[in-house]
Amino acid sequence: MKYEYEILKVGDADIIIIRQYINNESFLILIDAGNANNSSTIKNHLKQYYKTTYIDLAICTHPDSDHKDGFFDLLQDPEMTFAEFWLTDPAEYIDENDIARYRNHDNAVRAVRKIWNKSTDDRLNLIDLACSKCSIVRSVIDGVKHSILPISIVGPTSMYYQEVVKNMVQQYGINTYDDSSKELYDDTFRIDDKEIQSVIDTVEDESPYNASSLIVLYRPGDGKQFLFTGDANTTSLAIMIEKYRWIRNIDLLKVPHHGSRRNLNTKIITELAPKKSYISAAGNAKHPNGRLVYWLAKHGPVYSTHTANGYIHAKSAEMEAREGVSTLAPLKAKTII
């Protein structure tokens, strides 16, 4: 069973690449493309390590700029080819009230799809661009599985997405909450489980954009489970855990929202019990949150891109070693309990 996966170092943004071999044929999966200035990083990385610019499946988890904007330049690059593109189309959740509000169906479609506009250029829409450049564009939600690749969507549910999509449209162009920090990553807090729980169990991410994040499950065929969560919030993850009771003791958790304390809680971490956690973060006091890292480390080592040279890379035993890859020390090793 040959496969490899990696998270590129792009600060508080997400770029995940998976290569899976099926019957000796290589397939490349790209989950999120970071900010607009990250497109060249992706293209150069693909050329250097995969000797291709062909993507079999691209997934954009949600319409925040640090996940979607890199796709605009990639899709317009004549050297790049995308066979299939997945995202969630809000136009599928238009109801009669929306049609009446916007006077007709076409107006309503344009009005709700604006959440997929490029953050710096309203003339560019990711759905429109993907439809013009990709062989297949698919609107996906919980329950969707790829026909060939071991990729499936396990959240959010249609019902939950329908709740948050109207808020996304209403709050278009508004920064729903700012979780940035100029302070460096801090793990000097007092180790007190009750105090830590009071910090990470009491507040949920209020962004409807993050709440809409696709939760991607990758099961390469050797019994392992890898969960890539975008910026999903605790409500969406709790619904997933309740529905998919076999998603437990996972081998890898891509921690949501750059390790923010608002997007996981101790109950979800305990339920998933990740043997290893990856965080894509700038390495400030909020991304990742030190107390959240501490709780994740109860189950396994925690790694963050801000401590890596350029990317975090892992592979199956059967996959050939990549030249020049060195062992990355975890941000926090597994806690001995």
C-alpha positions as CSV (number, residue, x, y, z in Angstrom):
1,M,0.0,0.0,0.0
2,K,1.8,3.1,-1.3
3,Y,0.8,6.6,-0.2
4,E,2.2,9.8,1.2
5,Y,0.7,13.0,2.6
6,E,2.0,16.3,3.6
7,I,1.1,19.8,4.8
8,L,3.0,22.7,3.4
9,K,4.3,25.6,5.6
10,V,2.3,28.7,4.6
11,G,1.5,30.3,8.0
12,D,-2.1,30.5,9.0
13,A,-3.4,28.8,5.8
14,D,-4.0,25.2,4.6
15,I,-2.4,23.3,1.8
16,I,-2.5,19.5,2.0
17,I,-1.2,17.1,-0.7
18,I,-1.9,13.4,-0.8
19,R,-0.5,10.9,-3.3
20,Q,-2.2,7.5,-3.4
21,Y,-1.1,4.6,-5.7
22,I,-3.9,2.4,-7.0
23,N,-2.8,-0.6,-9.1
24,N,0.6,1.1,-9.5
25,E,-1.0,4.3,-10.9
26,S,-0.3,7.5,-9.0
27,F,-3.2,9.8,-8.0
28,L,-2.7,13.3,-6.5
29,I,-5.2,15.0,-4.2
30,L,-5.0,18.7,-3.2
31,I,-7.0,19.8,-0.2
32,D,-7.1,23.6,0.0
33,A,-4.7,26.0,-1.7
34,G,-3.9,28.6,0.9
35,N,-3.9,32.3,0.1
36,A,-3.4,33.9,-3.3
37,N,0.3,34.3,-2.9
38,N,0.7,30.5,-2.1
39,S,-0.2,29.2,-5.6
40,S,3.5,29.3,-6.8
41,T,4.5,27.4,-3.7
42,I,2.1,24.6,-4.6
43,K,3.1,24.5,-8.3
44,N,6.8,24.5,-7.5
45,H,6.4,21.8,-4.9
46,L,4.4,19.6,-7.3
47,K,7.1,20.0,-9.9
48,Q,10.0,19.3,-7.6
49,Y,8.6,16.3,-5.7
50,Y,5.9,14.8,-7.9
51,K,7.2,15.8,-11.4
52,T,3.7,16.8,-12.5
53,T,1.2,19.6,-12.4
54,Y,-1.8,17.3,-12.8
55,I,-4.3,17.1,-9.9
56,D,-6.7,14.2,-10.0
57,L,-8.9,15.7,-7.2
58,A,-8.9,19.1,-5.7
59,I,-11.1,19.9,-2.6
60,C,-11.7,23.4,-1.2
61,T,-13.1,22.9,2.3
62,H,-14.8,26.3,2.7
63,P,-14.8,29.8,1.2
64,D,-12.3,31.6,3.5
65,S,-9.4,33.3,1.7
66,D,-6.7,31.2,3.4
67,H,-8.2,28.1,1.9
68,K,-9.7,29.2,-1.5
69,D,-7.7,32.1,-2.9
70,G,-4.7,30.0,-4.0
71,F,-7.0,28.1,-6.3
72,F,-7.7,31.1,-8.5
73,D,-4.2,31.4,-9.9
74,L,-3.7,27.6,-10.1
75,L,-6.9,27.2,-12.1
76,Q,-5.8,30.0,-14.5
77,D,-2.3,28.6,-14.9
78,P,-2.0,26.9,-18.3
79,E,0.6,24.5,-16.9
80,M,-1.9,23.2,-14.3
81,T,-4.6,20.6,-15.0
82,F,-7.4,19.6,-12.7
83,A,-9.5,16.6,-13.4
84,E,-12.1,16.9,-10.6
85,F,-13.0,19.7,-8.2
86,W,-15.0,19.4,-5.0
87,L,-16.7,22.2,-3.0
88,T,-20.1,22.9,-1.6
89,D,-22.4,25.0,-3.8
90,P,-24.7,27.2,-1.7
91,A,-27.1,27.5,-4.7
92,E,-28.2,23.9,-3.9
93,Y,-29.7,25.3,-0.7
94,I,-31.8,28.1,-2.1
95,D,-35.5,27.9,-1.0
96,E,-38.6,29.7,-2.2
97,N,-38.1,32.6,0.2
98,D,-34.6,33.2,-1.4
99,I,-36.0,33.2,-4.9
100,A,-38.7,35.7,-3.8
101,R,-36.1,37.9,-2.0
102,Y,-33.9,38.0,-5.1
103,R,-36.8,38.2,-7.5
104,N,-35.9,35.1,-9.6
105,H,-33.8,31.9,-9.4
106,D,-30.8,33.2,-11.4
107,N,-30.5,36.3,-9.2
108,A,-30.6,34.1,-6.1
109,V,-27.9,31.8,-7.4
110,R,-25.6,34.7,-8.1
111,A,-26.4,36.2,-4.7
112,V,-25.4,33.1,-2.7
113,R,-22.5,32.0,-4.8
114,K,-20.7,35.3,-4.1
115,I,-19.2,33.7,-1.0
116,W,-16.9,31.9,-3.4
117,N,-15.6,35.1,-5.0
118,K,-11.9,35.8,-4.7
119,S,-11.3,37.9,-1.6
120,T,-9.4,40.5,-3.5
121,D,-11.3,40.5,-6.8
122,D,-15.1,40.2,-6.8
123,R,-15.0,39.6,-10.6
124,L,-13.6,36.1,-10.0
125,N,-15.8,33.3,-8.7
126,L,-14.3,29.9,-7.8
127,I,-17.3,27.9,-8.9
128,D,-17.5,29.6,-12.3
129,L,-13.7,29.2,-12.7
130,A,-13.6,25.6,-11.7
131,C,-16.5,24.8,-14.1
132,S,-14.6,26.4,-17.0
133,K,-11.3,24.6,-16.2
134,C,-12.1,21.2,-14.7
135,S,-13.5,18.1,-16.3
136,I,-15.8,17.5,-13.3
137,V,-17.0,19.9,-10.7
138,R,-19.0,18.4,-7.9
139,S,-20.9,20.0,-5.0
140,V,-20.3,17.7,-2.0
141,I,-21.6,17.3,1.5
142,D,-21.6,14.7,4.2
143,G,-21.9,11.2,2.7
144,V,-20.2,11.8,-0.6
145,K,-17.5,9.2,-1.6
146,H,-15.1,9.3,-4.5
147,S,-15.7,6.6,-7.0
148,I,-12.0,5.6,-7.2
149,L,-10.0,7.3,-4.5
150,P,-10.3,6.4,-0.8
151,I,-11.7,9.8,0.0
152,S,-15.1,10.6,1.6
153,I,-16.9,13.6,3.1
154,V,-18.1,13.0,6.7
155,G,-19.3,16.5,7.5
156,P,-21.0,18.9,7.6
157,T,-24.5,17.4,7.3
158,S,-26.9,19.0,4.8
159,M,-29.0,20.1,7.6
160,Y,-26.2,21.9,9.4
161,Y,-24.9,23.4,6.2
162,Q,-28.3,24.8,5.5
163,E,-28.3,26.5,8.9
164,V,-24.9,28.2,8.3
165,V,-25.1,29.1,4.6
166,K,-27.6,31.9,5.1
167,N,-25.3,33.5,7.7
168,M,-22.4,33.2,5.3
169,V,-24.3,35.1,2.6
170,Q,-25.5,37.8,5.1
171,Q,-22.0,38.2,6.5
172,Y,-20.2,38.3,3.2
173,G,-17.3,40.7,3.4
174,I,-17.4,40.9,7.2
175,N,-14.7,39.5,9.3
176,T,-16.8,37.4,11.7
177,Y,-14.0,37.1,14.3
178,D,-10.3,37.9,14.5
179,D,-8.1,35.2,16.0
180,S,-4.7,36.6,15.0
181,S,-1.9,37.4,17.4
182,K,1.5,39.1,17.2
183,E,2.7,37.2,20.3
184,L,4.8,34.0,19.8
185,Y,3.5,30.5,20.5
186,D,3.2,30.1,24.3
187,D,3.4,26.8,26.3
188,T,4.5,28.3,29.6
189,F,1.0,28.0,31.3
190,R,0.5,26.1,34.5
191,I,-0.4,22.5,33.9
192,D,-3.8,22.2,35.5
193,D,-6.4,20.1,33.6
194,K,-9.4,21.9,35.0
195,E,-8.0,25.3,34.1
196,I,-7.1,24.1,30.6
197,Q,-10.6,22.7,30.2
198,S,-12.1,26.0,31.3
199,V,-10.2,27.7,28.4
200,I,-10.8,25.3,25.5
201,D,-14.2,23.9,26.4
202,T,-16.2,27.1,26.9
203,V,-16.1,29.1,23.6
204,E,-16.9,28.0,20.0
205,D,-15.8,29.5,16.8
206,E,-18.7,31.8,15.6
207,S,-17.7,32.0,12.0
208,P,-20.3,30.5,9.7
209,Y,-17.6,30.1,7.0
210,N,-15.6,27.8,9.3
211,A,-18.8,26.0,10.4
212,S,-19.3,25.1,6.7
213,S,-16.0,23.4,6.3
214,L,-15.9,20.0,4.6
215,I,-14.5,17.3,6.9
216,V,-12.5,14.9,4.7
217,L,-11.8,11.3,5.7
218,Y,-8.9,9.5,4.0
219,R,-8.7,5.8,4.4
220,P,-5.8,4.5,2.2
221,G,-6.7,0.8,2.5
222,D,-4.3,-0.4,5.2
223,G,-6.8,0.1,8.1
224,K,-5.6,3.6,8.9
225,Q,-7.8,6.7,9.1
226,F,-6.8,10.3,8.5
227,L,-9.1,13.1,9.2
228,F,-8.7,16.5,7.5
229,T,-11.0,19.0,9.1
230,G,-10.5,22.4,7.4
231,D,-11.7,24.9,9.9
232,A,-14.7,22.9,11.2
233,N,-16.2,24.0,14.5
234,T,-17.1,21.8,17.5
235,T,-20.8,21.5,16.5
236,S,-20.0,20.1,13.1
237,L,-17.4,17.7,14.6
238,A,-19.7,16.6,17.3
239,I,-22.4,15.8,14.8
240,M,-19.8,13.8,12.8
241,I,-18.7,11.8,15.9
242,E,-22.3,11.0,16.7
243,K,-23.1,9.7,13.2
244,Y,-19.8,7.9,12.4
245,R,-19.1,6.0,15.6
246,W,-16.3,4.0,14.0
247,I,-14.2,7.2,13.4
248,R,-12.2,6.7,16.6
249,N,-8.5,6.2,17.5
250,I,-7.7,7.9,14.3
251,D,-4.1,7.8,13.0
252,L,-3.9,11.5,12.0
253,L,-6.0,14.5,12.9
254,K,-5.4,17.7,10.8
255,V,-6.3,20.1,13.6
256,P,-9.0,22.6,12.5
257,H,-8.4,26.3,12.2
258,H,-4.7,26.3,12.8
259,G,-5.0,25.0,16.3
260,S,-7.4,27.6,17.6
261,R,-8.9,26.9,21.0
262,R,-12.3,27.6,19.6
263,N,-12.6,24.7,17.2
264,L,-11.9,21.6,19.3
265,N,-12.8,20.7,22.9
266,T,-11.6,18.0,25.3
267,K,-14.6,15.7,24.6
268,I,-14.0,15.7,20.9
269,I,-10.3,15.1,21.3
270,T,-11.0,12.2,23.7
271,E,-13.5,10.7,21.3
272,L,-11.2,10.9,18.3
273,A,-8.1,10.0,20.3
274,P,-5.7,11.0,17.5
275,K,-2.4,9.0,17.5
276,K,-0.8,12.0,15.7
277,S,-1.9,15.6,15.2
278,Y,-0.8,18.1,12.5
279,I,-1.4,21.8,12.7
280,S,-0.9,24.3,9.9
281,A,-0.1,27.5,11.8
282,A,2.0,30.7,11.9
283,G,3.3,29.8,15.4
284,N,1.7,32.7,17.4
285,A,0.1,32.6,20.8
286,K,-3.3,31.7,19.3
287,H,-2.3,29.5,16.4
288,P,-1.7,27.0,17.8
289,N,-3.1,27.4,21.3
290,G,-0.7,25.9,23.8
291,R,-3.4,24.5,26.0
292,L,-5.1,22.7,23.1
293,V,-1.7,21.3,22.0
294,Y,-1.3,20.0,25.6
295,W,-4.6,18.1,25.4
296,L,-3.9,16.7,22.0
297,A,-0.6,15.4,23.3
298,K,-2.4,13.2,25.8
299,H,-3.1,10.9,22.8
300,G,-0.1,11.4,20.6
301,P,2.6,13.7,19.4
302,V,1.6,17.1,18.0
303,Y,3.4,18.7,15.0
304,S,3.1,22.2,13.6
305,T,4.2,23.6,10.3
306,H,5.7,26.6,12.0
307,T,8.5,24.5,13.3
308,A,9.2,22.8,9.9
309,N,11.6,23.9,7.2
310,G,9.0,23.9,4.4
311,Y,6.5,21.1,5.0
312,I,5.5,18.2,7.2
313,H,5.7,14.9,5.3
314,A,4.8,11.3,6.1
315,K,4.4,8.1,4.1
316,S,3.5,4.4,4.2
317,A,6.2,1.9,4.8
318,E,6.0,0.7,1.1
319,M,6.4,4.2,-0.3
320,E,9.9,5.2,-1.4
321,A,11.8,7.6,0.9
322,R,12.0,11.2,-0.3
323,E,15.5,12.4,-0.6
324,G,16.4,15.2,1.8
325,V,13.6,14.6,4.2
326,S,14.6,14.9,7.9
327,T,12.8,13.8,11.0
328,L,10.8,16.6,12.5
329,A,10.7,17.0,16.2
330,P,7.1,17.3,17.5
331,L,5.9,20.6,18.9
332,K,4.9,18.5,21.9
333,A,5.6,14.8,22.4
334,K,3.0,12.5,23.7
335,T,2.3,13.2,27.3
336,I,3.0,10.3,29.6
337,I,-0.1,9.8,31.8
